[in-house]
Amino acid sequence: MKLGSVRHFVRRQWTDIQEGGTIALRYKLALLRRRFNNAMALLLFLPIFGAPLAVIRLMRPWLLVRFGMLESSGIGHFTLSVEIFLREIECGLHNPGQKFVDIWFVQKIVCNRVLLDKWSRILTIWPRAIAQPISLLNQLIPGGRLHNIPYRYVNDRSTPWQLSDIHNVLGSTRPLLTFSREEESQGFSALKSMGIEKNDSIICFTARDVAFHSERHLRWDHRNSSVHTIAQVMNELTLRGYKAVRMGAKVTERLRSTNPSIIDYSTNGMRTELLDLFLISRCRFMVGTGAGLDVVAPTFRRPLVSVNVAEFGNMDWHGNYLIFIPKRFWSNVEKRFLTFAEIFRLGAHLFSMTWQYRREGIEWVDNDVDEIRAVVLEMEQRLSGSWVSNPEDEELQSRFRSIWPLRQNGRPLQARIGADFLRQHPELLG
């Protein structure tokens, strides 16, 4: 490496730490520690797992053994991404052209054991203590690329994340995840205990808050919002005969609602890992704020509404099952809201850390009740067949798509931005 490149690298790290403070410093130290651990792992695992890896590589002309990690620590990573990959395999993608076997292992944290059990019936999952060292050695020792399962991991910036259905397999397939008769019986019994009948139409909703990941330092505070604005909209939907169920394993506060058709499942003591999946599989559609739980809905081929989305640049991960509305960005420098074009130029639609907004003098403004109501009703009307489209809405959609920046690891936008949101804020289009 040239001396100039080293100096540039050091200056960039120092700038990031100055702007990001202790949060950025901890992030950099974690990356450094991970790379050090990889080097130590090579020295530790080579005497133990080197021989099995050598045998696996020697077998390659007759049987290709591939290893891959399931991103099991987050419910979004562990549902839709796996579903899409398996459907891609079924459609003939990722076939190496010879006899092969794929061996998986999970991360240290498994977010949902019921889900792990279901995937274990479809996938070959080995104990992490055996498969992970072999996989790590294979990646560290040159010549092992063919032994990596071609799964598109979230940290690989060179390709769209596996959660992105780039081959459009969801629309032509049914969900792989199903429930046994016993599980269905348990699910319907639990629903009845909450006042939900078997044939009731359900809308699941959730809002990420500071309880998510125990965010003591608010490194992702821009992704949080209040559930109460969504709950106000749910009141209106219950008048149309829906039952609304608030989801989420970790929440800060209970709902302030006396409506018997709005069930605070997050805090009523009935939450289970099985029921998390079962409820979403039964919903008419889901309303969320960009947390991992949201994408359980498209895993079961259920539509999704995303509101209060700060990192709306990631909406290109999703298909046409999604309608979203972003938070608006107020510039403390310009003393006005930024247009979409200005947001895209800054890269603020992809800011993943709260300190990045502060660095640019940006404050995010949550969607109000009227904005959320409009986009939720748009989804409900589209599904019920009562939505009336008009040329103005399609023109606004086209204008938004025309300025949408295509990124290296993204794809053309498939999702829709809320029609009423664009009607109310045409100035954001410039």
KEDRENNU-643872 format. One record per residue: residue in one letter; z, x, y of N, C-alpha, C in turn. Coordinates in steps of 0.001 Angstrom, whole numbers, plus 500000, padded with zeros to 6 digits. Each point is the difference from the previous one (the first is absolute). Layout:
N
AZXYZXYZXY/...
This chain:
430
M500000500855498801500000499145501199500000500885501242/K499146499665500956499903500786501220501246499821500864/L500300501061500804501177499965500847499924498842500988/G498809499717500534499845498898500945500319498659499372/S499609499837498727500291498746499300501490499839499781/V500671501114499701501450499958499809500692499593501297/R499568500599501112500593499673501295499788498524500343/H498772499505499745499703498586500267500889499094499146/F500172500357498734500830499205499095501449499965500492/V500524501151500396501387500083500466500181499195501282/R499037500120500942500090499250501254499969498496499751/R499152499572499044499895498569499702501303499464499410/Q500628500804499121501274499562499416501076499902501082/W500020500977500894501007500015501060499806498815500948/T498730499689500318499710498854500874500452498696499355/D499705499850498710500415498786499280501515499837500027/I500718501100499822501468499936499974500552499687501388/Q499380500598501050500434499706501367499830498526500326/E498854499428499588499712498606500334500742499031499100/G500136500371498736500626499091499042501487500179499836/G500551501091500533501441500216499920500487500239498573/T501229499570499741500623500266498693499282499292498861/I499382498830500286499270499281498946498826500839499515/A499218500543500951498861500842499629500467501274499306/L501119500580500462500521501219499381500388499745498541/R500689498883499764500387499685498622498767499788499118/Y498974499368500570498773499773499247499340501325499628/K499931500945500953499393501305499735500803500771498950/L501321499936500115500840500707499038499852499412498595/A499815498677499940499808499357498696498699500468499358/L498933500130500807498731500497499471500135501439499514/L500705500819500781500208501399499620500796500083498703/R501031499161499910500828500000498785499179499564498780/R499101499024500196499176499521498890499080501111499492/R499408500739500932499100501082499578500772501121499302/F501201500270500497500833501008499339500378499542498599/N500342498710499881500370499465498684498835500074499018/N498770499787500499498833500106499123499846501412499454/A500229500986500872499895501397499553501073500316498966/M501215499510500250501082500232499042499741499278498678/A499394498812500109499699499234498790499020500745499107/L499031500658500617499043500765499216500702501080499181/L500926500700500631500733501049499297500914499430498911/L500589498824500275500942499400499062499303499351498819/F498923499249500272499376499195498963499004500763499140/L499465501088500523498961500721499261500436500406498591/P501202500581499822500397500379498635500182498796499063/I500370498828500559500307498842499159498771499143499741/F499246499709501070498896499058499883498632500669500052/G499982501312500111498721500702500032499218499842498711/A500698500079498866499324499887498698499394498608499797/P500757498898500240499376498675499864498793499822500918/L500082500521501220498878499880500918498793500776499476/A500246501172499427498898500792499437499303499234498875/V500797499350499140499429499214498906499163498842500557/I500516499339501033499288498874500603498656500452500559/R499979501155500630498749500495500565499027500436498906/L500528500569498922499127500413498892499393498789499291/M500700498870500036499513498777499358498897499310500798/R499785500435501221499148499261500928498603499691499472/P499333500874499258498662499629499503499998498777499085/W501116499725499354500072498885499045500798498804500548/L501030500289500779500835498945500568500528500462501353/L499664499255501019500477500333501340501304499245500264/V501057500750500231501302499416500327500211500138501504/R500224498872500651500186500007501447501412499508500337/F500559500569501064501347499640500431499959499423501415/G500912499067500256500094499416501330501377499418500254/M500384499982501262501302499450500408499808498596500566/L500822499080499542500046498667500581500952500025501183/E499538499518501156500830499992501210500991498831499902/S501054500229499232500915498916499611501126499745500986/S500127500836501016501151499873500898499872498844500980/G498776499520500233499782498895500928499237498872499338/I500383498767500274499418498851499313498515499849500302/G499571500333501213498583499911500319499188501020499227/H500496501221499938499338501074499262499929499685498510/F501003499277499519500157499802498560499340498711499501/T499375499239500905499355498755499583498498500059500231/L499576499788501235498579499853500280499202501256499676/S500551501171500291499274501246499727499709500155498509/V500991499720499175499825500122498549499017498944499504/E500143498790500514499096498907499630498542500371500278/I499749500531501181498627500351500374499473501124499119/F500815501016499738499534501113499162499631499522498599/L500847499188499409499731499527498647498755499124499952/R499788499202501024498782499205500047498776500875500219/E500149501102500733498891500943500153499637500623498661/I501013500375499229499762500546498659499244498984499156/E500456498759500068499377498926499221498546499792500385/C499687500259501244498628499835500495499131501230499754/G500519500983499276499221501169499629500123501180500937/L500873499900501001500204501128500912500997500988499401/H499979501227500504500941501063499596499859500379498520/N498850499703499417499757500366498602499446501423499945/P500689500914499310499554501400499986498807500265499096/G499531498986499284498844500192499129500332500563498639/Q501256499937499629500421500465498677501277499271499617/K500460500205498779501234499383499561501152500554500833/F500852499096500494501096500462500865501220499110499815/V501128500527500419501250499245500026500718500335501305/D500487498972500670500730500184501253501496499850499748/I500758500975500453501458499999499837500628499962501385/W500895499044500184500635499785501300501489500313499939/F500560500231501170501455500089500137500375499372501331/V501242499560500119500449499345501226500808500975500844/Q500220499618501237500838500800500883501477499823499633/K500834500785500636501436499918499717500540498607500296/I499504499384501070500424498651500381498984498998499469/V500475498980499344499153498895499540500467498750500726/C499142499436500830500401498911500893500229498685499257/N499328499827498857500092498723499285499819500272498506/R501076499844499242499977500303498563499182498976499217/V499967498769500455499160498993499342498532500407500109/L499627500478501163498639500466500213499681501199499120/L500950500920499880499808501164499128499767499548498561/D500772499027499555499835499492498635498611499397499808/K499524499289500992498679499380499884498892501047499982/W500080500996500864498989501061499991500073500812498712/S501194500135499416500157500781498762499274499357498829/R499747498713500078499255499315498940498500500252500105/I499568500503501158498579500249500237499691501491500031/L500908500777500559499803501434500192500822500820499015/T499565501226499773500785500967499230500879500766500979/I501278499683500015500942500613500938500971500872499232/W499978501285500288500892500962499347501251500203500850/P501066500540499391501183500360500790499627500998501098/R500529499796501163499681500860501143500363501451499724/A501082500225499259500462501368499737498992500804499185/I499100499327499298498987500690499200498659500023500726/A499552498830500450498650499902500563499876500657501366/Q501031499869500843499888500556501343499869501522500007/P500808500755499224499813501462500002498619500420499504/I499479499325498977498662500340499514498966499730501079/S500126498842500652499067499650501067500080500993501154/L501215500375500384500181500947501100499406501365499656/L500265500476498803499418501274499574498478499938500015/N499476498889499522498550499844499952499386500088501390/Q500697499466501004499487500052501363500143501379500614/L501036500742499583500244501319500590499153501092499380/I499623499819498732499197501011499310498530499623500131/P499145500875500510498580499673500213499323499487498721/G499034499112500188499212499501498879500466498679499426/G500930499322500693500564498785499416499549498706500639/R498991500042500866499627498808500753499619498835499097/L499282500267498917499559498933499105501166499300499305/H501158500650499972501168499420499340500853499161500948/N499519499802501230500682499118500944499351498626499974/I500792498948499815499478498647500085499466499794501422/P498780499504500162499404499866501351500562498828500788/Y501300500002500141500732498971500750500085500448501446/R499764499110500934499943500359501422501390499842500625/Y500716501093500124501382499956500468500075499834501513/V501095499400500445500158499669501412499988501244500878/N500462501138499476500068501217500814498692500782500015/D499012499572499224498700500672499989499147499426501119/R499859500742501094499293499496501182498485500115499875/S499495500540498905498560500187499868499295498785499415/T500760499029499526499405498830499356500849498772500304/P499421498803499979500816498808500231501091499871498947/W501156499539500437501131499801499090499597499023498900/Q500627500148498833499693499140498864500232498527500310/L500875499706500954500252498623500398498772499355500627/S499053500808500455498788499494500623498960499695498926/D499554498767499952499070499547498967498567500363500389/I499695501298499976498702500475500490498851499601499080/H500294499644498760498957499582499068499970498483499802/N500807499289500778500002498533499996500215499416498601/V501042500469499336500281499508498647500929498787499995/L500760499793501085500965498904500000499316498638499978/G498916499889500741499347498713500115499347499507498721/S499686500919499090499297499620498768500898500046498763/T501300500189500206500915500112498861501233499140500228/R500736499778498929501264499271500067501159500990499933/P501209499597500421501143500922499974500328500489498588/L500288501279499904500447500566498722501452499609499708/L500790499882501046501417499671499822500145498509499694/T500619499708498881500240498614499600501461499852499579/F500406498773499729501387499709499627500041499313498637/S500971500394499215500184499366498694500538498581500191/R499982499204498938500546498648500092501477500033500379/E500721500963499450501425500122500320500191500342501472/E499180500919500507500107500379501415499630498825500899/E498967499250499631499637498829500794501121498967500003/S500632499811498842501115499057499917501141500430500912/Q500314501312499995501042500516500887499601499818501465/G498740500256500297499532499889501373500071498578500518/F499493499050499237500016498604500447501424499458500095/S500866500464499096501402499579500057500657500490501286/A499703501252500379500556500556501240499454499263501215/L498699499683499978499418499261501120500667498635500162/K500235499326498889500634498684500056501400500098500591/S500703501079499662501348500200500544499976500192501509/M498858500451500516499857500191501444499372498790500682/G499777498937499238499425498797500582498487499983500031/I499365500840499173498548500073499955499518499443498666/E499186498973500064499447499403498788498771500782499537/K499633499777498739498924500767499384498687499877500757/N499716498831500528498720499763500665500063500150501520/D501136500426500528500105500216501440499111501158500451/S499452499890501185499243501102500605500976500913500740/I499927501284499704500949500979500531499283500962500941/I500666500326501086499574501110500844501128501018500014/C499713501202499549500977501088500053499841500735501325/F501121500417500582499915500750501254501083501067500034/T499725501048500735500947501105500107499760500748501297/A501014500689500474499862500850501190500808501271499770/R499341501097500147500686501284499847500949500209501176/D501243500458499703500941500316501076500678501337499690/V501029500349500760500602501329499885500697500222498666/A500238498947499229500608500179498683499021500646499025/F498719499902500290498963500557499129500132501521499968/H500151500563498824500166501452499830501232500549500712/S500959499138500375501219500439500700499652500909501168/E499230499485500939499444500825501072501040500318501073/R500849500928499673501075500354500924499468500636501277/H498900500715499897499476500708501164498796499281500609/L499658498804499468498932499178500564498688500769500134/R499658500794499001498757500762500056498787499078499911/W500199498786499432498913499021499895500371498704500717/D500700500104501093500458498801500699498834499138500482/H498855500605500246498833499257500467499500498998498962/R500396500172498741499551499095498929500956498829499806/N501118500006500691501006498949499815499777498839500961/S500517498838499636499923498826500865500995498961499504/S500159498940500764500953498955499655499365498970499072/V500747499602498989499517498974499078500082498608500624/H500806499852501050500263498672500545498773499382500676/T499111500833500569498788499447500592499097499408498919/I499945500662498846499209499456498889500659498730499474/A501331500012499908500719498832499482499751498767500864/Q499855500186501307499708498862500876498653499363499646/V499040500834499641498689499490499599500101499277498657/M500856500523499114500168499367498696500520498567500135/N500784499732501038500479498631500239498834499024500092/E498967500412500714498840499128500164499275499796498678/L499920501048499185499290499868498730500757499119499007/T501315499995500086500758499114499103499717498537500312/L499646499691501246499618498633500357498696499601499324/R499240500988499553498747499744499290500200499997498488/G501264500062499570500298499899498576500243501302499282/Y499969501125500730500221501299499365501490500309499856/K500332500802498997501298500653499909499790501457500406/A500834500496500896499874501363500512501132500857499452/V499658501158499437500985500861499342499998501363500657/R501134500375500552500148501309500644500271501053498913/M499140501023499939500082501049498991500601501271500595/G500345500947499109500481501305500440501282500404499311/A500020501231499487501187500487499295501064500509500957/K499559500541501159500939500554500979499718499369501355/V500949499244500505499830499350501300501274500164500814/T499850499925501300501138500217500893500838498753500194/E499352498845500120500745498781500320499449498799499259/R500832498980499902499598498749499378499152499177500970/L499245499066499437499246499086500840500937499021500700/R499644499653501228500760498988500733499241498678499930/S499878499463498807499237498774499818500797499011499165/T499978498740500414500646498926499239498955499145499277/N498753500425500054498916499268499341500104500219498490/P500208498948499203500163500180498554498733500470499302/S498862499887500673498736500453499405499700501466500301/I500889500654500755499894501443500237501118500669499220/I499643500788499009500979500599499094500126501483500302/D501225500429500303500256501418500281500306500719498680/Y498960500160499212500126500616498672500554501420500077/S499762500692501103500478501382500153501520500099499951/T500677498951500459501458500093500139500750498913499237/N499304499142499228500706498889499340500605500355498642/G499897501291499627500629500445498762499182499758498743/M498789499481500131499177499683498835498878501008499774/R499906501008500845498878500932499901500072500838498742/T498881500084499279499859500876498834498640500683500080/E499822501063499253498720500700500005498901499142499389/L500338499202498991499012499092499423499608498918501000/L500977499415500666499729498905500920499233500473501231/D500202501260500413499198500558501098498514499852499697/L499616500377498791498593499939499600499550498558499771/F500856499228499340499629498633499625499768499135501243/L500875500111500970499867499202501221498677500280500708/I499685501267500176498778500347500713498773499585499199/S500089500074498681498872499582499166499726498507500140/R501013499230500419499855498548500110499697499526501420/C500019500894500976499894499547501390498572499622500366/R499875499134500985498692499623500553499411501179500753/F500819500637500827499670501263500628501296500625500492/M499923501250500429501189500726500434499839500429501449/V501118500022500713500032500488501376500937501203500035/G499504501132500453500811501210500045499737500803501248/T500603501192500045499877500846501190499544501416499660/G499326500142498878499474501310499656500894500821499098/A500989499390499358500851500706499040499345499954498617/G500517500821499091499399500100498675500004498699499228/L501041499187500188500092498745499268498807499098500280/D499402500126501178498881499134500385498860500058498986/V499693501214499515498795500141499175500213499565498556/V501203499531499679500169499335498710499149498729499991/A499813499391501169499200498769500094498565500219499522/P499228500936500561498640500197499484499962500526498561/T501080500615499531500058500391498594499842498769499115/F500586498881500441499879498731499282498879499135500581/R499116500621500805498859499336500619500441498869500928/R501090500249500720500477499056501010499673500544501386/P499539499156500923499668500461501355501241500495500751/L499752500771501045501076500646500749499750499894501492/V501061499677500739499990500059501458500962501104500422/S499540500942500802500856501072500512500164499832501505/V501238499933500450500296499863501428500870501175500429/N500087500205501316500817501092500537499636501343499378/V498707500237499867499525501241499382499791501050501086/A500751501083499938499811501110500942498916500949499498/E500092500397498740499027500930499418498784499207499505/F499355499281500916498931499118499560498719500743499645/G499973501312500227498874500799499522499895500008498492/N501119499686499330499993499966498537499502498671499442/M499606499089500856499486498722499503498671500172499274/D499356501170500152498765500226499237500278500247498522/W501279500148499634500340500071498571499732498671499309/H500084498906500748500029498673499405498631499340499985/G499890498965499158498761499260499871500006498739500839/N499074499097499682499870498777500798501061498960499669/Y500981500371499185501139499118499734501019500046501147/L499789500878500983500994500240501059499525499517501362/I500906499336500732499851499767501435501217500643500672/F499799500754501057501106500716500633499956499846501515/I501142500215500620500072500160501454500892501206500294/P499561500885500885500767501208500288501027499792501102/K500947500896500078500835500073501200499135500495501154/R500367499624501205499297500529501169500745501227500516/F499245500917500607500554501283500437500002500066501525/W501191500094500561500173500109501455500090501472500382/S499188500405500972500014501383500476500927500130501198/N501028500819499845500901500260501127499340500878501060/V498899500620499630499252500825500951499076499119500842/E499222499135499317499033499149500694500627498707500529/K501194499680499528500689498764500393499182498750499630/R499426500020498814499230498873499489499850500164498491/F499485498928499384499722500093498573498722500808499775/L500017500829498974498831500794499651498970499128499290/T498730500262500252498940499316499273499885500603498605/F499289499306499127499795500539498654499282501336500055/A498996500117500855499244501251500100500915501150500409/E500914499753500945500938501043500428500971500352498874/I500448498991499275500901500237498862499298500853498952/F498733499676499727499252500756498993499793501443500443/R499715500208501292499795501369500489501261500836499860/L501152499382500257501279500708499855500387500208498542/G499405499190499119500413500014498601501284499233499769/A500405499191501003501289499309499915500016498909498941/H498820499525499591499936498981498954500389500569498637/L500133501337499940500388500668498757501291500800500148/F500679499885501148501272500704500161500967499522498919/S500562500954499275500883499645498883501461500335500266/M500289500601501148501362500352500367500307499458501398/T501212499509500169500377499408501280499899501004501141/W500312501279499744499951500986501070498591500197500560/Q498965499673499202498638500148500493499717499015501141/Y500535498798499895499837499020501067500727500470501264/R501196500504499809500773500473501152499313501173500680/R499377500852499204499295501152500567498876499559500924/E499318498916499651498881499506500799500426498985501055/G501308499735500116500483499033500980499619498578499666/I500001499670498700499583498677499543501210499215499502/E500069498756500402500976499071499441499242498894499271/W500435499673498799499353498928499249500680498671500336/V499203498951500027500493498663500316499725499097498805/D501060499429499437499866499154498819499227498724500313/N499377499445498974499328498708500144501015498909500278/D499639499061500851500906498888500279499745498866499002/V500809498967500093499926498895499046498633499336500029/D499437499811501192498700499339500109498905500807499310/E500027501322500155498991500849499355500122499932498484/I501240500037499521500220499937498553499616498628499456/R500378498955500731499652498648499560498480499854499853/A499267500495500971498547499833499992499359500671498795/V500409501219499683499340500706498902500434499434498643/V501255499553499891500456499383498753499267498685499763/L499849499203501058499276498735499859498514500243499726/E499469501078500539498603500326499695499826500225498500/M500903500765499403499909500228498557500160498690499232/E500993499202500392500238498739499295498779499090500085/Q499384499952501160498835499131500190498771500549499268/R499863501311499974498877500577499250500129499673498509/L501216500086499468500203499728498581499848498513499678/S500396499142500920499913498559499762498625499430500329/G499143500826500609498653499558500322499884499245501308/S501065500016500815499966499262501271499720500901501200/W499831501306499762499734500920501108498597499771500539/V499891499902501308498706499819500656499666501282500747/S498991500690499512499577501237500660499073499679501159/N499946500916500959499091499794501132499360501330500392/P498875499950500665499275501238500352500831500972500825/E500893499475500863500821500885500830500894500880499126/D500613499385498990500879500772499116499227501097499278/E498826499674499494499218500996499265499517501114500917/E499700499646501258499597501028500957501153500966500282/L501205499449500152501174500844500238500280500889498797/Q499861499448498794500179500812498788498991501151499982/S498766499696500321498946501015499995500276501087501028/R500486499601501169500325500997501032501123500913499533/F500998499421499330501100500826499489499498500963498925/R499183499515499084499489500865498930499088501094500554/S499309499706501090499058500985500555500707501216500581/I501250499837500426500732501141500551500998500571498994/W500087499399498819500921500496498968499563501384499547/P500874501011500070499604501362499643500071500230498486/L498892500378499413499964500303498572500579501392499784/R501028500091499175500652501301499767499546500585498669/Q500292501296499822499527500731498833500469499350498702/N501265499591499968500538499437498761500112498480500089/G499168499393500830500023498550500142498686499388499563/R499786498751500363498766499294499706499792498961501092/P498815499425500106499795498953501011501023498879499836/L500433499469501116501051498988500000499539498743499269/Q500769499575499000499714498776499249500875498839500471/A501212500318500439500948498970500425499566499393501332/R500582498858500332499746499349501278501220500147500895/I499751500163501289501079499931500977500098498535500440/G501207499537500284500213498600500308499090499477501098/A499375498850499754499045499445500963500670499674501325/D501142499323499963500664499606501237500528501214500756/F500394501042499282500495501214500655498904500585500894/L498763500032499495498900500518500816499661499047501136/R500122498697499758499741499043501076500990500194501144/Q501266500210499655501052500121501016499999501359500679/H499459501017499350500042501366500555498612500653499997/P499004499363500600498661500602500006499946501310500772/E500978500193500910500019501244500789500225501227499111/L500585499803498806500225501132499109498694500559499455/L498941499204500044498685500454499522499252500800501060/G500568500079501209499403500811501068498932499261500786/
